[in-house]
């Protein structure tokens, strides 16, 4: 009975989180004009082709030629009048849809791994034109929301859920939801990484306390880890790199040789390992033989000496960091500086308290993760700048970068033996930061789409109208953000006690009280139960 009740509670929490995250993605999907998200026409064309079996079409110079419904053959021309022009409202775009038959089209992503595209392209089998695009966006929203809901449930499994959820709130930036409401595999990749970070760290820290923790499919933490790993093997060309780095970071943060051996020997891992090897191997082969990492040629930097390229690559870091929080349109509308500053206040607040409880090993790993976030894009750009220029965007690094706020929040939530002052304050501040950043980002993006950045919502005559009134979308997102924060602040730890990650005080307490250290066995046994 207890197990059934716990399963019911977990399912209810997952469903609530799923609805909230779906609302975020859906609102952004309705707030973005068709093909207003970077490269969305290219992804939509490939999705329409992939679901029809065209996943190995001829590719020359980074462009793949496919045959798709005629509507999608015209997709690349829709945003031409407003892309890269933030002062131009999106209403200048021609109508999309109304064409019959099939036509040839080219796409710059036709050599990417096809799994996401075959999934999103299902919408084109039941609808056409504008309706098909919105359905493809909806499929992306559902996938992202499911992964983020699983991450939230992992955060709720800690002893201080509001702190873990504070880290999750900082990781789910407006940029994530902007892409969740589009046809693009970027948001599913980031969401899968978030789910793996959360479930992986909680699972490994519990294994440090109880090496005999059951590791079966009934353990939701293990299940979430394996599903996230599986998704990251098929999502984008660089997903395998991020997956490797995340797994290494998680093991370095909280792994032990015993826990690693146990994981490798457990039936659930052994059972899914062949499938993971197949998907990872096929994606790696795809990336190699389809040359998926090749970008469109950019001749501007072909003759630039390496010594001059280094400072140019380093100079792009600031823009990449802003892009991780929010840069909308076709990279033409970065968030206002004050909004980024508010986000940094929340990140610094959580980080300051977290570093106060972190141990040397954890601080070193966090520093290495942050360094990798800054250096990997620089190194990769310097390897390819003569062929493709300096085109790295901050969102590309988000699968790794989200690990910083997530780990900071999870360390505060799980270090039961260390309680710095100000925990309640940082949770409240993080909640305020989340609401302010999310609402401000949507209003800024809406203003760009409806009026152009030189106009003002409700004042300047509208140049584009979303499917729902602007006020409805803004109020809906603000209400969703407030509801999410209230639920996070009220979140309670698992009903059963959870032993601290570092129970070093147990022998001391035993010596002082005369009771054996095994008197804490009840809390250890609780870790084996379904309350995960």
C-alpha positions in Angstrom: 0.0 0.0 0.0 2.8 2.4 0.9 4.5 1.8 -2.4 1.2 2.4 -4.3 0.6 5.7 -2.4 4.1 6.9 -3.1 3.8 6.0 -6.8 0.5 8.0 -6.8 2.3 11.0 -5.3 5.2 10.8 -7.7 2.8 10.6 -10.7 0.7 13.6 -9.4 3.9 15.7 -9.0 5.1 14.7 -12.4 1.8 15.7 -14.0 1.7 19.0 -12.3 5.2 19.8 -13.4 4.4 18.6 -16.9 1.4 20.9 -17.2 3.5 23.9 -15.9 6.4 23.3 -18.3 4.0 22.6 -21.2 2.4 26.0 -20.5 5.8 27.8 -20.6 6.7 26.1 -23.9 3.2 26.5 -25.4 3.0 30.2 -24.6 6.4 30.8 -26.2 5.3 28.8 -29.2 2.2 31.1 -29.7 4.3 34.2 -29.0 6.8 33.5 -31.8 5.7 34.2 -35.4 6.1 31.3 -37.8 9.8 30.6 -38.5 10.9 33.4 -36.2 13.3 31.1 -34.3 16.8 30.7 -35.8 16.9 28.1 -38.6 13.3 27.0 -37.9 12.5 26.8 -41.6 15.5 24.5 -42.2 14.4 22.2 -39.3 10.8 22.2 -40.4 11.7 21.2 -44.0 13.9 18.4 -42.8 11.2 17.2 -40.4 8.7 17.0 -43.3 11.2 15.1 -45.3 12.5 12.7 -42.6 9.0 11.5 -41.7 8.7 10.6 -45.4 11.9 8.6 -45.4 14.2 11.1 -46.8 17.0 11.0 -44.3 19.9 10.2 -46.6 19.3 12.7 -49.4 22.0 14.2 -51.5 24.0 16.9 -49.7 26.4 19.3 -51.3 28.1 22.3 -49.7 26.1 21.8 -46.5 22.7 21.9 -48.3 20.5 18.9 -48.7 17.8 18.6 -51.4 14.6 16.9 -50.5 11.0 16.7 -51.7 8.4 17.9 -49.3 4.8 19.3 -49.3 4.9 22.5 -51.4 4.1 24.7 -48.4 7.4 23.8 -46.8 9.3 24.4 -50.0 8.5 28.1 -49.5 9.3 28.1 -45.7 12.8 29.7 -46.0 11.2 32.8 -47.6 8.8 33.5 -44.8 11.1 35.3 -42.4 13.2 37.1 -45.0 11.7 40.6 -44.4 12.3 40.6 -40.6 15.1 38.2 -39.8 18.2 40.0 -38.4 16.1 43.2 -38.4 14.8 43.7 -34.9 13.1 47.0 -35.7 10.8 45.3 -38.2 7.6 43.7 -36.9 6.9 40.2 -38.1 3.7 41.2 -39.9 5.6 41.9 -43.1 6.0 38.2 -43.7 3.9 36.6 -46.5 1.2 34.1 -45.6 2.3 30.5 -45.2 0.3 27.7 -46.6 -2.3 27.1 -49.3 0.0 25.3 -51.8 -0.8 21.8 -53.1 1.3 19.0 -54.2 5.0 18.4 -53.5 8.1 20.4 -54.4 11.8 20.3 -54.0 13.5 22.3 -51.2 16.9 22.6 -49.6 17.8 22.5 -46.0 21.0 23.1 -44.1 20.3 20.5 -41.4 19.5 17.5 -43.7 22.7 15.8 -42.6 21.7 15.9 -38.8 20.7 12.7 -36.9 17.1 12.1 -38.0 15.4 10.9 -34.8 13.9 14.2 -33.6 12.9 15.1 -37.2 11.0 11.9 -37.7 9.1 12.6 -34.5 8.3 16.3 -35.2 7.5 15.5 -38.8 4.5 13.4 -37.7 2.5 16.6 -37.6 2.9 17.0 -41.4 1.1 13.7 -42.0 -2.1 15.0 -40.4 -2.0 18.7 -41.2 -0.5 21.2 -43.6 0.5 24.8 -43.7 0.4 26.9 -40.5 -1.5 24.2 -38.6 1.3 21.7 -39.3 4.0 24.0 -38.0 2.1 24.7 -34.7 1.6 21.0 -34.3 5.3 20.4 -34.8 6.0 23.0 -32.1 3.4 21.3 -29.8 5.2 18.0 -30.2 8.5 19.6 -29.2 6.8 21.3 -26.2 5.4 17.9 -25.0 8.8 16.2 -25.3 10.6 19.0 -23.4 8.0 19.3 -20.7 8.1 15.6 -20.0 11.9 15.7 -19.5 11.8 18.8 -17.3 8.9 17.3 -15.2 11.2 14.3 -14.6 14.0 16.7 -13.6 11.6 18.4 -11.1 10.6 15.1 -9.6 14.3 14.3 -9.1 14.8 17.6 -7.3 11.7 16.9 -5.2 13.4 13.7 -4.0 16.1 15.7 -2.1 15.9 16.6 1.6 15.5 20.4 0.8 13.4 20.4 -2.4 13.0 24.2 -2.7 16.8 24.6 -3.0 17.1 22.0 -5.6 14.1 23.6 -7.5 15.9 27.0 -7.2 18.8 25.5 -9.2 16.3 24.0 -11.7 14.6 27.4 -12.1 17.9 29.0 -13.0 18.7 26.3 -15.4 15.4 26.7 -17.3 16.2 30.0 -18.8 13.9 31.9 -21.3 16.2 30.7 -24.1 15.2 27.1 -23.3 11.5 27.9 -23.6 12.0 30.0 -26.6 13.4 27.0 -28.4 10.9 24.6 -26.8 8.2 26.5 -28.6 9.8 26.0 -32.0 10.7 23.2 -34.5 14.3 22.6 -33.4 16.0 19.7 -31.5 17.9 22.2 -29.4 15.4 22.3 -26.5 14.9 18.5 -26.3 18.7 18.2 -26.1 18.9 20.7 -23.2 15.9 19.2 -21.4 17.4 15.7 -21.6 20.7 17.1 -20.2 18.8 18.8 -17.3 17.0 15.5 -16.5 20.3 13.6 -16.5 22.1 16.2 -14.3 19.3 16.1 -11.7 18.5 12.4 -11.6 22.2 11.4 -11.9 23.5 13.5 -9.1 20.7 12.5 -6.7 21.1 8.9 -7.5 24.9 8.9 -7.1 24.7 10.7 -3.8 22.2 8.2 -2.4 24.5 5.4 -3.5 27.3 6.9 -1.5 25.1 6.6 1.6 23.6 3.2 0.9 25.6 1.0 -1.5 22.8 -1.6 -1.3 20.2 0.8 -2.7 17.9 -1.1 -5.1 18.8 -0.4 -8.7 15.9 -1.7 -10.8 13.4 -0.2 -13.2 11.2 0.5 -10.2 13.8 3.1 -9.1 12.7 6.3 -10.9 16.0 8.0 -10.5 17.8 5.2 -12.4 15.0 5.1 -14.9 15.2 8.8 -15.6 19.0 8.6 -16.0 18.7 5.8 -18.6 16.0 7.5 -20.6 17.9 10.8 -20.6 21.1 9.0 -21.7 19.2 7.3 -24.5 17.7 10.5 -25.8 21.1 12.3 -25.7 22.5 9.6 -28.0 20.2 10.5 -30.8 19.3 14.2 -30.6 22.0 16.4 -32.2 25.4 16.0 -33.7 27.2 17.3 -30.5 24.9 15.5 -28.0 27.4 12.6 -27.6 30.0 15.1 -26.5 27.8 16.7 -23.9 26.6 13.3 -22.7 30.2 12.1 -22.2 31.1 15.3 -20.3 28.0 15.2 -18.1 28.6 11.6 -17.1 32.2 12.3 -16.3 31.2 15.4 -14.2 28.5 13.5 -12.3 31.0 10.7 -11.4 33.6 13.2 -10.4 31.1 15.0 -8.2 29.6 12.2 -6.3 30.6 8.8 -7.8 32.6 6.1 -6.1 34.2 3.0 -7.4 31.7 0.8 -5.6 28.7 2.7 -6.9 30.1 2.6 -10.5 30.6 -1.2 -10.2 27.1 -1.6 -8.9 25.6 0.4 -11.7 27.4 -1.5 -14.3 26.2 -4.8 -12.8 22.6 -3.9 -12.3 20.0 -5.6 -14.5 18.4 -2.4 -15.7 21.7 -1.0 -16.9 22.8 -4.3 -18.5 19.4 -4.6 -20.2 19.4 -1.1 -21.8 23.2 -1.0 -22.5 22.9 -2.8 -25.9 20.3 -0.3 -27.0 22.4 2.7 -25.9 25.5 1.2 -27.7 23.4 0.8 -30.8 21.9 4.3 -30.8 25.2 6.0 -29.8 27.2 4.0 -32.3 24.7 4.7 -35.1 24.7 8.4 -34.3 28.5 8.5 -34.2 28.6 6.7 -37.6 25.9 9.1 -38.9 27.9 12.2 -37.8 31.0 10.8 -39.5 29.6 9.6 -42.8 27.1 12.4 -43.2 29.6 14.9 -42.1 27.1 16.4 -39.6 29.5 18.8 -38.0 30.2 20.6 -41.2 28.7 24.1 -41.3 28.0 26.4 -44.2 31.2 27.9 -45.6 32.2 31.4 -44.4 35.0 32.9 -46.4 35.4 36.1 -44.3 38.0 34.6 -42.0 39.8 32.2 -44.4 43.0 34.2 -44.4 43.0 35.4 -40.8 46.1 34.4 -38.9 45.7 32.2 -35.8 47.1 34.9 -33.5 44.3 37.2 -34.6 41.6 34.6 -34.4 42.2 33.9 -30.7 41.1 37.2 -29.4 38.2 37.2 -31.9 37.0 33.8 -30.5 37.4 35.0 -26.9 35.4 38.2 -27.7 32.4 36.1 -28.5 32.1 34.7 -25.0 30.0 37.7 -23.6 27.4 37.3 -26.4 27.3 33.5 -25.8 26.6 34.0 -22.1 23.7 36.4 -22.8 22.4 33.9 -25.4 22.2 31.2 -22.7 19.7 33.4 -20.9 17.8 34.8 -23.8 18.5 36.2 -27.3 15.4 36.2 -29.4 14.4 36.6 -33.1 17.2 35.5 -35.4 19.8 36.3 -32.8 18.9 40.0 -33.3 17.1 40.7 -30.0 19.2 40.1 -26.9 17.6 40.5 -23.5 17.9 43.9 -21.8 21.0 44.2 -19.7 19.1 44.7 -16.5 17.2 41.4 -17.0 20.5 39.5 -17.4 21.8 41.3 -14.2 18.7 40.1 -12.3 19.4 36.5 -13.5 23.0 36.8 -12.3 21.8 38.0 -8.9 19.9 34.7 -8.5 22.8 32.7 -9.7 25.3 34.4 -7.4 23.0 34.0 -4.5 22.6 30.3 -4.9 26.3 30.0 -5.8 27.5 31.8 -2.7 25.7 29.6 -0.3 26.4 26.5 -2.2 30.1 27.1 -2.3 30.0 27.6 1.5 28.8 23.9 1.9 30.7 22.4 -1.0 33.7 20.2 -0.4 37.0 20.7 -2.1 36.3 17.9 -4.6 32.9 19.5 -5.5 34.4 23.0 -5.9 37.1 21.7 -8.2 34.6 19.9 -10.4 32.3 22.9 -10.5 35.3 25.1 -11.5 36.1 22.6 -14.3 32.6 22.6 -15.6 32.5 26.4 -15.7 35.9 26.4 -17.5 34.7 23.9 -20.0 31.6 26.1 -20.7 33.9 29.0 -21.6 36.7 27.1 -23.3 35.1 24.4 -25.4 33.3 26.8 -27.7 36.5 28.8 -28.1 38.6 25.8 -28.9 36.0 24.4 -31.4 35.7 27.8 -33.2 39.5 28.1 -33.5 39.6 24.6 -35.1 37.1 25.6 -37.8 37.1 29.4 -38.1 38.8 29.4 -41.5 36.0 27.3 -43.0 33.0 28.4 -41.0 33.9 31.6 -39.1 32.9 32.4 -35.5 29.3 31.1 -35.5 29.0 29.4 -32.1 25.9 30.3 -30.2 25.4 30.1 -26.5 22.5 27.7 -26.7 24.9 25.1 -28.1 26.7 24.9 -24.8 23.6 24.9 -22.6 23.5 21.1 -22.1 26.7 21.4 -20.2 26.2 25.0 -18.8 22.9 24.1 -17.1 25.0 21.8 -14.8 26.3 24.8 -13.0 23.1 26.1 -11.5 21.7 22.6 -11.1 24.7 21.3 -9.2 24.7 24.5 -7.0 21.1 23.9 -6.1 21.4 20.2 -5.5 24.5 20.6 -3.3 22.5 22.9 -1.0 19.5 20.5 -1.1 21.5 17.4 -0.2 24.3 18.5 2.1 22.3 17.7 5.2 25.3 18.0 7.5 26.0 21.6 6.5 23.3 24.3 7.0 24.5 27.8 6.0 22.5 30.8 7.1 20.2 32.4 4.6 18.7 29.3 2.9 15.1 30.6 3.1 16.2 34.0 1.8 18.0 32.6 -1.2 15.0 30.4 -2.1 12.7 33.5 -2.1 15.1 35.6 -4.0 15.5 32.8 -6.6 11.7 32.6 -7.0 11.4 36.4 -7.6 14.3 36.2 -10.1 12.6 33.4 -11.9 9.3 35.3 -12.3 10.9 38.6 -13.2 13.3 37.1 -15.8 10.6 34.9 -17.5 8.0 37.6 -17.7 10.4 40.3 -18.8 11.9 38.0 -21.5 8.4 37.2 -23.0 7.3 40.8 -23.0 10.6 41.9 -24.7 10.3 39.1 -27.3 6.6 40.0 -27.9 7.4 43.6 -28.3 10.1 42.8 -30.9 7.6 40.6 -32.8 4.6 42.9 -32.6 6.1 46.4 -32.8 9.8 46.0 -33.4 12.2 46.9 -30.6 11.8 50.6 -31.3 8.0 50.3 -30.5 6.1 49.8 -27.4 3.4 47.1 -26.7 0.0 48.7 -26.4 1.3 52.1 -27.6 2.7 51.7 -31.1 0.3 50.3 -33.7 0.8 46.6 -33.9 2.7 45.2 -36.9 1.9 41.6 -36.1 -0.7 39.8 -34.0 -0.1 36.4 -32.3 -2.9 33.8 -32.3 -3.9 34.9 -28.8 -4.0 38.5 -27.6 -0.7 39.8 -26.2 -2.2 40.5 -22.8 -3.6 37.0 -22.5 -0.1 35.5 -23.3 1.7 37.7 -20.9 -0.8 37.1 -18.0 -0.8 33.4 -18.7 3.0 33.2 -18.5 3.2 35.4 -15.4 0.5 33.2 -13.7 2.3 30.0 -14.6 5.6 31.4 -13.3 4.0 32.5 -10.0 2.3 29.2 -9.6 5.5 27.3 -10.2 7.3 29.4 -7.6 4.6 29.0 -5.0 4.6 25.2 -5.5 8.4 25.1 -5.2 8.4 27.1 -2.0 5.8 24.7 -0.5 7.6 21.6 -1.7 8.3 19.1 1.1 11.0 16.5 1.3 10.1 12.8 1.0 7.9 11.5 3.7 10.6 9.1 4.9 13.8 10.4 6.3 16.8 10.7 3.9 20.2 10.2 5.4 22.8 12.9 4.7 25.2 12.5 1.8 28.2 12.7 4.1 27.2 11.0 7.4 30.6 11.6 8.9 29.0 12.6 12.1 27.5 9.1 12.8 30.6 7.6 14.5 31.0 10.8 16.6 27.4 10.6 17.7 27.8 6.9 18.5 30.8 7.6 20.7 29.0 10.4 22.5 25.7 8.6 23.1 26.9 5.1 23.5 24.5 4.0 20.7 25.8 2.1 17.7 26.1 3.9 14.4 23.6 1.4 13.0 20.8 3.2 14.9 20.6 5.3 11.8 19.7 2.3 9.8 16.1 3.4 9.4 17.0 6.4 7.4 19.3 4.3 5.2 16.6 1.8 4.7 14.4 4.6 3.6 16.7 5.3 0.7 15.9 1.9 -0.7 12.2 2.5 -0.8 10.2 4.0 -3.6 10.4 7.5 -2.2 12.6 8.8 -5.0 
